Amino acid sequence: MAGEKRATAGGIIHIPHLCLVGVMSTPDRPGLVSAIFNALGREHLNAQFIVQSIDLNNESHVQFCVDESDCARVLVAMQRVAQGLNARKVTVNNEVALISIYGPDFRERPGIAGNAFGALANAGINILAVSTSISTITCVIGGQEAPAAIAAWRDVFGLP
């Protein structure tokens, strides 16, 4: 990276004490994601992170984070929804955290995501899920790994 300008990052956001819930291997169809999040809304529960993907078998996998204190209630709601959607499994990963890095250069500078993910890999941190926007990269990681992840990103992006 000699001579290359380091990407500017505005900062890092850390949200601890979450659980990652997945409604996995559901036959993909319109209304699937709506059914999941309408069920959460009826229970007055809020998702802080959402990611969905469709695999080669046309099965949908929806994962989202909620406060750890709400996890048991979310699992009850998702078990009911999963049956109606023919999901194969509802998964839960307790004690996770969200870490996000944001900055003004992110949509104009190639390599930002690679640098962010590489920093976590070099620190031995496994990423459980990723979501991005034009200015933010958000990763779900083990909660105990958050301090090391934040330190790695501070180093790579030159943050104090």
ROMARTI-421081 format. One record per residue (C-alpha): residue number from 1; residue in one letter; z, x, y. Coordinates in steps of 0.2 Angstrom, whole numbers, always signed. Layout:
# ROMARTI-421081
(node NUM, "A", (Z, X, Y))
...
This chain:
# ROMARTI-421081
(node 1, "M", (+0, +0, +0))
(node 2, "A", (-2, +15, +12))
(node 3, "G", (-8, +9, +28))
(node 4, "E", (-7, -9, +23))
(node 5, "K", (+3, -21, +34))
(node 6, "R", (+18, -29, +25))
(node 7, "A", (+17, -48, +25))
(node 8, "T", (+29, -56, +37))
(node 9, "A", (+41, -68, +30))
(node 10, "G", (+52, -80, +40))
(node 11, "G", (+66, -80, +28))
(node 12, "I", (+73, -85, +11))
(node 13, "I", (+81, -102, +7))
(node 14, "H", (+93, -102, -8))
(node 15, "I", (+99, -119, -16))
(node 16, "P", (+112, -116, -30))
(node 17, "H", (+120, -128, -42))
(node 18, "L", (+105, -137, -49))
(node 19, "C", (+98, -143, -66))
(node 20, "L", (+80, -143, -70))
(node 21, "V", (+75, -158, -80))
(node 22, "G", (+58, -160, -89))
(node 23, "V", (+49, -176, -95))
(node 24, "M", (+38, -166, -107))
(node 25, "S", (+22, -170, -118))
(node 26, "T", (+18, -187, -111))
(node 27, "P", (+1, -194, -113))
(node 28, "D", (-7, -192, -95))
(node 29, "R", (-11, -208, -86))
(node 30, "P", (-10, -216, -69))
(node 31, "G", (+7, -221, -64))
(node 32, "L", (+17, -208, -75))
(node 33, "V", (+24, -198, -61))
(node 34, "S", (+28, -214, -51))
(node 35, "A", (+38, -221, -66))
(node 36, "I", (+48, -206, -67))
(node 37, "F", (+53, -205, -48))
(node 38, "N", (+55, -224, -46))
(node 39, "A", (+68, -223, -60))
(node 40, "L", (+77, -209, -50))
(node 41, "G", (+76, -219, -34))
(node 42, "R", (+83, -235, -42))
(node 43, "E", (+98, -224, -47))
(node 44, "H", (+100, -217, -29))
(node 45, "L", (+96, -200, -36))
(node 46, "N", (+85, -187, -27))
(node 47, "A", (+74, -173, -33))
(node 48, "Q", (+74, -157, -23))
(node 49, "F", (+59, -149, -32))
(node 50, "I", (+44, -157, -42))
(node 51, "V", (+30, -149, -52))
(node 52, "Q", (+18, -157, -64))
(node 53, "S", (+5, -150, -75))
(node 54, "I", (-7, -157, -88))
(node 55, "D", (-11, -146, -103))
(node 56, "L", (-27, -145, -114))
(node 57, "N", (-21, -160, -125))
(node 58, "N", (-21, -171, -109))
(node 59, "E", (-2, -171, -110))
(node 60, "S", (+8, -171, -94))
(node 61, "H", (+24, -161, -91))
(node 62, "V", (+34, -166, -76))
(node 63, "Q", (+49, -155, -71))
(node 64, "F", (+61, -157, -56))
(node 65, "C", (+78, -151, -50))
(node 66, "V", (+93, -162, -46))
(node 67, "D", (+110, -157, -41))
(node 68, "E", (+120, -152, -56))
(node 69, "S", (+133, -166, -52))
(node 70, "D", (+119, -179, -55))
(node 71, "C", (+112, -171, -71))
(node 72, "A", (+121, -183, -83))
(node 73, "R", (+115, -198, -74))
(node 74, "V", (+97, -192, -72))
(node 75, "L", (+97, -188, -91))
(node 76, "V", (+102, -206, -95))
(node 77, "A", (+88, -213, -83))
(node 78, "M", (+75, -201, -90))
(node 79, "Q", (+79, -205, -108))
(node 80, "R", (+75, -223, -104))
(node 81, "V", (+59, -219, -95))
(node 82, "A", (+53, -206, -108))
(node 83, "Q", (+53, -219, -121))
(node 84, "G", (+42, -231, -111))
(node 85, "L", (+30, -217, -107))
(node 86, "N", (+29, -210, -125))
(node 87, "A", (+36, -193, -119))
(node 88, "R", (+40, -182, -134))
(node 89, "K", (+55, -174, -126))
(node 90, "V", (+67, -174, -111))
(node 91, "T", (+73, -156, -107))
(node 92, "V", (+87, -150, -96))
(node 93, "N", (+91, -132, -90))
(node 94, "N", (+108, -131, -82))
(node 95, "E", (+114, -119, -69))
(node 96, "V", (+98, -115, -61))
(node 97, "A", (+94, -112, -42))
(node 98, "L", (+79, -113, -31))
(node 99, "I", (+74, -99, -20))
(node 100, "S", (+60, -100, -8))
(node 101, "I", (+52, -88, +4))
(node 102, "Y", (+42, -94, +19))
(node 103, "G", (+32, -86, +32))
(node 104, "P", (+18, -88, +44))
(node 105, "D", (+6, -75, +35))
(node 106, "F", (+6, -84, +18))
(node 107, "R", (-10, -94, +19))
(node 108, "E", (-20, -80, +27))
(node 109, "R", (-14, -65, +17))
(node 110, "P", (-20, -62, -1))
(node 111, "G", (-7, -55, -13))
(node 112, "I", (+9, -64, -6))
(node 113, "A", (+12, -74, -22))
(node 114, "G", (+8, -58, -33))
(node 115, "N", (+21, -48, -22))
(node 116, "A", (+34, -62, -23))
(node 117, "F", (+32, -64, -42))
(node 118, "G", (+31, -45, -45))
(node 119, "A", (+47, -42, -36))
(node 120, "L", (+56, -55, -47))
(node 121, "A", (+48, -47, -63))
(node 122, "N", (+53, -30, -58))
(node 123, "A", (+71, -36, -56))
(node 124, "G", (+70, -43, -74))
(node 125, "I", (+71, -61, -67))
(node 126, "N", (+62, -75, -77))
(node 127, "I", (+54, -89, -67))
(node 128, "L", (+57, -106, -75))
(node 129, "A", (+45, -116, -63))
(node 130, "V", (+35, -113, -47))
(node 131, "S", (+29, -124, -33))
(node 132, "T", (+20, -118, -17))
(node 133, "S", (+13, -124, -1))
(node 134, "I", (+3, -116, +13))
(node 135, "S", (+18, -107, +19))
(node 136, "T", (+31, -107, +6))
(node 137, "I", (+34, -100, -12))
(node 138, "T", (+48, -109, -22))
(node 139, "C", (+54, -103, -39))
(node 140, "V", (+67, -110, -51))
(node 141, "I", (+77, -97, -59))
(node 142, "G", (+94, -95, -68))
(node 143, "G", (+108, -98, -55))
(node 144, "Q", (+116, -82, -59))
(node 145, "E", (+100, -72, -55))
(node 146, "A", (+99, -78, -37))
(node 147, "P", (+108, -64, -29))
(node 148, "A", (+96, -51, -37))
(node 149, "A", (+81, -62, -33))
(node 150, "I", (+86, -63, -15))
(node 151, "A", (+88, -44, -14))
(node 152, "A", (+71, -41, -22))
(node 153, "W", (+62, -52, -10))
(node 154, "R", (+72, -45, +5))
(node 155, "D", (+66, -28, -1))
(node 156, "V", (+48, -33, -4))
(node 157, "F", (+46, -43, +12))
(node 158, "G", (+56, -31, +23))
(node 159, "L", (+70, -44, +27))
(node 160, "P", (+87, -40, +33))
